[in-house]
Amino acid sequence: MKNKNNFVDPVRVPWVGIGIFILLLAMIPIWPITGNWFGVPAWAVFALLISILTSLFIAFVILRIWRDPDDD
């Protein structure tokens, strides 16, 4: 029988929740960013970059933090 003590749920790691909350909050286009970047409104480029960063962060959490004993 496998040991269930090796299971690590990312919800139990405080900095994961804080990181996701900050990234999702930054993705909302309410920030006073004006002008154009590369011919696109700056807020749209900023939201796109933050969404890419959020995806990378979630992928990192899944690959490095989330430990499931069934994956051994």
PEDAMO-V6827 format. One line per field, one symbol per residue. ss: DSSP state (h for helix, s for strand, l for the rest). A space follows every 10 residues. Layout:
ss=???
//
This chain:
ss=lllhhhlslh hhlhhhhhhh hhhhhhhlll lllllsslls shhhhhhhhh hhhhhhhhhh hhhhhlslhh hl
//
